[in-house]
Every structure is written in C-alpha cells, then in structure tokens.
Amino acid sequence: MKKISILFTVAMLVISMSFASCSKTSGSKMKTAVDSLSYAYGVGMGSNIAQSLDQFPAKLNVDLFIAVFEKALKNDTAKLAISPADAYLVFQRCLASAQAEASVKIKAEYTKFLEKNGKKEGVKTTASGLQYQVIKEGTGVKPADSSVVSVNYHGTLLDGTVFDSSIERGTPAQFPLNRVIKGWTEGIQLMSVGAKYKFWIPSDLAYGDIGAGGKIKPGELLIFEVELLKILDAKEAAATMQQ
C-alpha cells in the first residue's frame, strides 16, 4: 500500500507540471483538465487512506478528517491544533496501539489452536514453541544456520489465506537461513535434503507484533509446507547473495 501511495503521489505531481496531455475527464464536476486532475487526486488519496485504515480497529471520523485536511491543504497552519511533526507522532502512537491490540486478539486465537494441534499424532513442539510435522523425510545432510538453501514452500494463515507460495510462482526460493524469520531458521535445520515438513510458526518466531503488511497482520501465526531441495555450495551461495 505504501508503494502504491508513493507512486500515485509522484504520478500526480508529474502530471500537474504539464496539463497539455491531461485530457478532460467526463463528469459534471470536471469541466477542465485541472478539475480532472483534482478529482483523480481525490480518488487516489481517498482510496489509499481507506486501505491504510484496515490497520486500525476504530473507524475514522470522516467529517473531522475532511475539515482538518482542508486546512492543512490550504497551509492554514494557524487553525491546526497540532503541527505536521506532532501529527506524525500521534499517528505512530495510534498505529502501535492498534497493532498491539490486534496482536493480542490474534495470539489468543492461535494459542488455543496450538494447544490442540500439539496433541495431534505426528506433531512435535520445540522448546521455542515451533510446531512441525514430517510429511516426508529426506536422506541428505541437514543445513546449518549459515547455510544458503533452495526450498519450495506454500505459506498460509490460520484461516487458510495464502500469503506467499514459491510453488504457485513456479520458482524455488533461495536464501541464507540466518536472514529469514526465526521459525524458518530453526525449522529448516531440522530437515535433511529431500524432506518435506509442515511448520506452525507463532508470531514470536515470525513477524511479531508488527506484522509484514498486507495479509500478515500483527501477531499472526504462519503455516508453511516446506520442501528442502538443496543446500547450495559456496559458489552457488555467493551467486545467490549477489542477486
């Protein structure tokens, strides 16, 4: 979302420099190129703000927002109760509070799940809280935490939502084990080359109370099916690190 917002803002600034190529958009409120740009900017900014509000449990006071936004847009700072710098701090505090609240709720849900899941046949729980199940054992060597590995994986949330999958992309992933989430660093070291495991990774071993944006919310439990294809040799590992 952040990248989209930045790209949209840059695009609007570039367009605003020259109205020659800014054709009039149909609509009763858009009589000129300036009207078209203004309308498009409003749609873009409003849509991006609406998307960002998914991170907050409370709804926005739209009337208050519009009133303050207009003052800020006209640079009427004398009528604003706080400065832009203070506004940023308030936003950061509210975001942190919302993330913590969401994290507590999600952790409570998956803690109950893990208690039941850990009692299922074939599911093992490590001292860190990582749970795993062997789908297929391998016969090769096991990687170290400094190894660079090649894996195929499919990642879902507790509700089944797919958030990442090298299998769906059709291309195995390669990465150093000491540069990924803790659950992967620990879990993949349990595997021999050729093995396929299923992991249930608590948020403390994943993205914590911050989340990873998009589908992975604060406090989220991650579920992976991982196949360890290969441990890269020094030359292959060096090439991967340069990419």
The 8 nearest C-alpha neighbors of each residue, nearest first, counted from 0:
[[1, 3, 2, 4, 47, 51, 50, 213],
 [0, 2, 4, 3, 5, 47, 6, 51],
 [1, 3, 5, 4, 0, 6, 7, 8],
 [4, 2, 0, 6, 1, 5, 7, 47],
 [3, 5, 1, 7, 2, 6, 8, 47],
 [6, 4, 8, 2, 7, 3, 9, 1],
 [7, 5, 3, 9, 8, 4, 10, 2],
 [6, 8, 10, 4, 5, 9, 3, 11],
 [7, 9, 5, 11, 10, 6, 4, 12],
 [10, 8, 12, 6, 11, 7, 5, 13],
 [11, 9, 7, 13, 8, 12, 6, 14],
 [10, 12, 14, 8, 9, 13, 15, 7],
 [13, 11, 15, 9, 14, 10, 8, 16],
 [12, 14, 10, 15, 16, 11, 9, 17],
 [15, 13, 11, 16, 12, 17, 10, 18],
 [14, 16, 12, 17, 13, 11, 18, 36],
 [17, 15, 14, 13, 12, 18, 11, 19],
 [18, 16, 15, 19, 14, 20, 13, 21],
 [17, 19, 21, 20, 15, 32, 14, 16],
 [18, 20, 17, 21, 22, 32, 14, 16],
 [19, 21, 18, 22, 17, 14, 32, 23],
 [22, 20, 18, 19, 32, 23, 14, 17],
 [23, 21, 32, 20, 24, 19, 35, 18],
 [22, 24, 32, 31, 35, 25, 21, 30],
 [25, 23, 35, 29, 22, 26, 32, 30],
 [24, 26, 23, 29, 27, 30, 35, 28],
 [27, 25, 29, 28, 24, 30, 35, 23],
 [26, 28, 29, 30, 25, 24, 34, 31],
 [29, 27, 26, 30, 34, 38, 25, 35],
 [30, 28, 34, 26, 35, 27, 31, 24],
 [29, 31, 34, 28, 23, 27, 32, 26],
 [30, 32, 34, 33, 23, 29, 35, 24],
 [31, 33, 23, 35, 34, 21, 22, 36],
 [34, 32, 36, 31, 35, 37, 18, 29],
 [33, 35, 29, 37, 31, 32, 36, 38],
 [36, 34, 32, 38, 33, 29, 24, 37],
 [35, 37, 33, 39, 34, 38, 40, 32],
 [38, 36, 34, 40, 35, 39, 33, 41],
 [37, 39, 41, 35, 40, 36, 34, 42],
 [38, 40, 42, 36, 41, 37, 35, 43],
 [39, 41, 43, 37, 38, 42, 36, 44],
 [42, 40, 38, 44, 39, 43, 45, 37],
 [43, 41, 39, 45, 40, 44, 46, 38],
 [44, 42, 40, 46, 41, 45, 39, 47],
 [43, 45, 47, 41, 46, 42, 40, 48],
 [44, 46, 48, 42, 43, 47, 41, 49],
 [45, 47, 49, 43, 48, 44, 42, 50],
 [48, 46, 50, 44, 49, 45, 4, 43],
 [47, 49, 51, 45, 50, 46, 44, 52],
 [48, 50, 46, 52, 47, 51, 45, 53],
 [51, 49, 47, 48, 52, 53, 46, 0],
 [52, 50, 48, 53, 49, 54, 47, 0],
 [51, 53, 54, 49, 55, 50, 48, 58],
 [52, 54, 51, 55, 50, 49, 56, 58],
 [55, 53, 52, 51, 56, 97, 98, 94],
 [54, 56, 52, 97, 53, 57, 94, 58],
 [55, 57, 97, 58, 54, 53, 101, 52],
 [58, 56, 55, 59, 52, 97, 54, 60],
 [59, 57, 60, 56, 55, 52, 61, 53],
 [58, 60, 61, 57, 64, 52, 63, 62],
 [61, 59, 63, 62, 64, 58, 65, 57],
 [60, 62, 64, 59, 63, 65, 58, 66],
 [63, 61, 65, 64, 60, 66, 67, 59],
 [64, 62, 66, 61, 60, 65, 67, 68],
 [63, 65, 61, 67, 62, 66, 68, 60],
 [64, 66, 68, 62, 63, 67, 61, 69],
 [67, 65, 63, 69, 64, 68, 62, 70],
 [68, 66, 70, 64, 69, 65, 63, 71],
 [67, 69, 65, 71, 70, 66, 64, 72],
 [70, 68, 72, 67, 66, 71, 65, 73],
 [71, 69, 75, 67, 73, 72, 68, 74],
 [70, 72, 74, 68, 73, 69, 75, 67],
 [73, 71, 69, 74, 70, 68, 75, 67],
 [72, 74, 70, 75, 71, 69, 76, 68],
 [75, 73, 71, 72, 76, 70, 69, 77],
 [74, 76, 70, 73, 77, 71, 78, 79],
 [77, 75, 79, 78, 74, 71, 70, 82],
 [78, 76, 75, 79, 80, 74, 70, 81],
 [77, 79, 76, 75, 80, 70, 67, 71],
 [78, 80, 76, 81, 77, 82, 67, 70],
 [79, 81, 78, 82, 77, 76, 67, 86],
 [82, 80, 79, 85, 86, 83, 84, 76],
 [81, 83, 85, 84, 86, 79, 80, 76],
 [84, 82, 86, 85, 87, 81, 71, 88],
 [85, 83, 87, 82, 86, 88, 81, 89],
 [86, 84, 88, 82, 87, 83, 81, 89],
 [87, 85, 83, 89, 84, 88, 82, 90],
 [86, 88, 90, 84, 85, 89, 91, 83],
 [89, 87, 91, 85, 90, 86, 92, 84],
 [90, 88, 86, 92, 87, 91, 93, 85],
 [91, 89, 87, 93, 88, 92, 94, 86],
 [90, 92, 94, 88, 89, 93, 95, 87],
 [93, 91, 89, 95, 94, 90, 96, 88],
 [94, 92, 96, 90, 95, 91, 97, 89],
 [93, 95, 91, 97, 96, 92, 90, 98],
 [96, 94, 98, 92, 93, 97, 91, 99],
 [95, 97, 93, 99, 94, 98, 92, 100],
 [98, 96, 94, 100, 55, 99, 95, 93],
 [97, 99, 95, 101, 96, 100, 217, 102],
 [100, 98, 102, 96, 97, 101, 208, 95],
 [101, 99, 97, 103, 102, 98, 96, 104],
 [100, 102, 98, 104, 99, 103, 97, 105],
 [101, 103, 218, 217, 99, 105, 100, 104],
 [104, 102, 106, 100, 101, 105, 107, 99],
 [105, 103, 101, 107, 102, 106, 100, 108],
 [104, 106, 108, 102, 107, 103, 218, 101],
 [107, 105, 103, 109, 108, 104, 218, 110],
 [108, 106, 110, 104, 105, 109, 103, 111],
 [109, 107, 105, 106, 110, 111, 104, 112],
 [108, 110, 112, 106, 111, 107, 113, 105],
 [111, 109, 113, 107, 112, 108, 106, 114],
 [112, 110, 114, 109, 113, 108, 115, 107],
 [111, 113, 109, 110, 115, 114, 116, 108],
 [114, 112, 116, 110, 115, 111, 117, 109],
 [115, 113, 111, 112, 117, 116, 110, 118],
 [116, 114, 113, 112, 117, 118, 111, 119],
 [115, 117, 113, 118, 119, 114, 112, 122],
 [116, 118, 114, 115, 119, 122, 113, 123],
 [119, 117, 116, 115, 120, 114, 122, 123],
 [120, 118, 116, 117, 122, 121, 115, 123],
 [119, 121, 122, 118, 117, 123, 116, 132],
 [120, 122, 132, 119, 123, 133, 131, 118],
 [123, 121, 132, 131, 120, 117, 119, 130],
 [122, 124, 131, 130, 117, 132, 121, 125],
 [123, 125, 130, 129, 128, 117, 131, 126],
 [124, 126, 129, 128, 127, 130, 123, 131],
 [125, 127, 128, 124, 129, 130, 123, 185],
 [128, 126, 125, 129, 124, 204, 182, 130],
 [129, 127, 125, 126, 124, 130, 201, 200],
 [128, 130, 125, 200, 124, 127, 199, 182],
 [131, 129, 124, 199, 123, 198, 128, 125],
 [132, 130, 198, 197, 123, 122, 199, 124],
 [131, 133, 122, 197, 196, 121, 134, 123],
 [132, 134, 196, 135, 197, 136, 195, 131],
 [133, 135, 196, 195, 132, 197, 136, 194],
 [136, 134, 195, 194, 133, 137, 196, 193],
 [137, 135, 194, 195, 133, 134, 138, 193],
 [136, 138, 194, 193, 191, 192, 139, 135],
 [137, 139, 191, 192, 193, 136, 140, 194],
 [140, 138, 192, 191, 137, 193, 141, 194],
 [141, 139, 191, 192, 142, 138, 190, 230],
 [140, 142, 191, 190, 188, 192, 139, 143],
 [143, 141, 188, 146, 230, 140, 144, 187],
 [144, 142, 146, 145, 188, 141, 176, 147],
 [143, 145, 176, 177, 146, 184, 142, 188],
 [144, 146, 143, 177, 176, 175, 147, 142],
 [147, 145, 143, 144, 142, 175, 176, 148],
 [148, 146, 175, 174, 231, 236, 176, 230],
 [149, 147, 230, 173, 231, 174, 229, 146],
 [148, 150, 173, 229, 228, 172, 230, 171],
 [151, 149, 227, 228, 172, 171, 226, 152],
 [150, 152, 171, 226, 165, 225, 166, 172],
 [153, 151, 225, 224, 165, 164, 166, 226],
 [152, 154, 164, 224, 223, 166, 163, 165],
 [153, 155, 223, 163, 222, 164, 161, 162],
 [156, 154, 161, 160, 222, 159, 162, 221],
 [157, 155, 160, 159, 221, 158, 222, 220],
 [156, 158, 159, 220, 155, 222, 221, 160],
 [159, 157, 156, 160, 155, 161, 220, 222],
 [158, 160, 156, 157, 155, 161, 222, 154],
 [161, 159, 155, 156, 158, 162, 157, 214],
 [162, 160, 155, 154, 163, 159, 156, 164],
 [163, 161, 155, 154, 214, 160, 164, 156],
 [164, 162, 154, 161, 153, 165, 155, 152],
 [163, 165, 153, 166, 167, 154, 152, 168],
 [164, 166, 168, 167, 152, 171, 170, 151],
 [167, 165, 169, 164, 168, 151, 152, 153],
 [166, 168, 164, 169, 165, 153, 170, 163],
 [169, 167, 165, 166, 170, 164, 171, 163],
 [168, 170, 166, 167, 165, 171, 164, 151],
 [169, 171, 168, 165, 172, 166, 151, 167],
 [172, 170, 151, 150, 165, 149, 173, 169],
 [171, 173, 150, 149, 151, 165, 170, 174],
 [174, 172, 149, 148, 150, 171, 147, 239],
 [173, 175, 147, 148, 176, 172, 149, 239],
 [176, 174, 147, 177, 178, 146, 148, 145],
 [177, 175, 184, 144, 178, 146, 179, 145],
 [176, 178, 175, 144, 145, 179, 184, 146],
 [179, 177, 176, 175, 180, 174, 184, 181],
 [178, 180, 177, 176, 183, 184, 181, 175],
 [179, 181, 205, 182, 183, 204, 184, 178],
 [182, 180, 204, 184, 183, 185, 205, 179],
 [183, 181, 204, 185, 180, 184, 200, 186],
 [182, 184, 186, 185, 181, 180, 187, 179],
 [183, 185, 181, 176, 182, 186, 187, 177],
 [186, 184, 182, 183, 188, 187, 181, 189],
 [187, 185, 183, 188, 189, 182, 184, 190],
 [186, 188, 189, 190, 183, 185, 184, 142],
 [187, 189, 142, 186, 190, 185, 141, 143],
 [190, 188, 187, 186, 141, 191, 185, 142],
 [191, 189, 187, 188, 141, 194, 192, 227],
 [190, 192, 141, 137, 139, 140, 194, 138],
 [191, 193, 139, 227, 137, 194, 140, 229],
 [192, 194, 137, 227, 228, 191, 138, 139],
 [195, 193, 137, 136, 135, 192, 191, 227],
 [194, 196, 226, 135, 134, 225, 136, 227],
 [197, 195, 133, 134, 225, 132, 224, 198],
 [196, 198, 224, 132, 131, 223, 225, 133],
 [199, 197, 131, 223, 222, 130, 200, 224],
 [198, 200, 222, 130, 221, 131, 129, 201],
 [199, 201, 221, 129, 220, 182, 198, 222],
 [202, 200, 220, 203, 204, 205, 221, 199],
 [201, 203, 205, 207, 218, 204, 220, 219],
 [204, 202, 207, 201, 205, 206, 218, 208],
 [205, 203, 181, 182, 202, 201, 200, 180],
 [204, 206, 202, 180, 203, 207, 182, 181],
 [207, 205, 210, 202, 209, 211, 208, 203],
 [208, 206, 202, 203, 218, 209, 205, 210],
 [209, 207, 217, 218, 102, 210, 99, 98],
 [210, 208, 217, 207, 206, 98, 211, 218],
 [211, 209, 217, 216, 206, 215, 212, 208],
 [210, 212, 215, 206, 216, 209, 213, 217],
 [213, 211, 215, 210, 214, 216, 209, 0],
 [212, 214, 215, 211, 216, 0, 162, 210],
 [213, 215, 216, 162, 212, 211, 160, 161],
 [216, 214, 211, 210, 212, 213, 219, 217],
 [215, 217, 210, 219, 214, 218, 212, 211],
 [218, 216, 210, 208, 209, 102, 219, 98],
 [217, 219, 102, 208, 202, 207, 106, 105],
 [218, 220, 202, 217, 216, 215, 105, 221],
 [221, 219, 201, 202, 200, 156, 157, 109],
 [222, 220, 200, 156, 199, 155, 219, 223],
 [223, 221, 199, 155, 198, 154, 156, 200],
 [224, 222, 154, 198, 153, 197, 225, 155],
 [223, 225, 197, 153, 152, 196, 198, 154],
 [226, 224, 152, 196, 195, 151, 223, 197],
 [225, 227, 195, 151, 150, 194, 228, 152],
 [228, 226, 150, 192, 193, 194, 229, 149],
 [229, 227, 150, 149, 193, 192, 226, 151],
 [228, 230, 149, 148, 192, 227, 231, 150],
 [229, 231, 148, 147, 149, 232, 142, 146],
 [230, 232, 236, 235, 147, 148, 229, 233],
 [231, 233, 235, 234, 236, 230, 147, 237],
 [232, 234, 236, 235, 237, 231, 238, 147],
 [235, 233, 237, 236, 232, 238, 231, 239],
 [236, 234, 238, 232, 237, 231, 233, 239],
 [235, 237, 233, 239, 238, 234, 231, 147],
 [238, 236, 240, 234, 239, 235, 233, 241],
 [239, 237, 235, 241, 236, 240, 234, 242],
 [240, 238, 236, 242, 241, 237, 235, 173],
 [239, 241, 237, 238, 242, 236, 174, 175],
 [242, 240, 238, 239, 237, 236, 235, 234],
 [241, 239, 240, 238, 237, 236, 173, 174]]
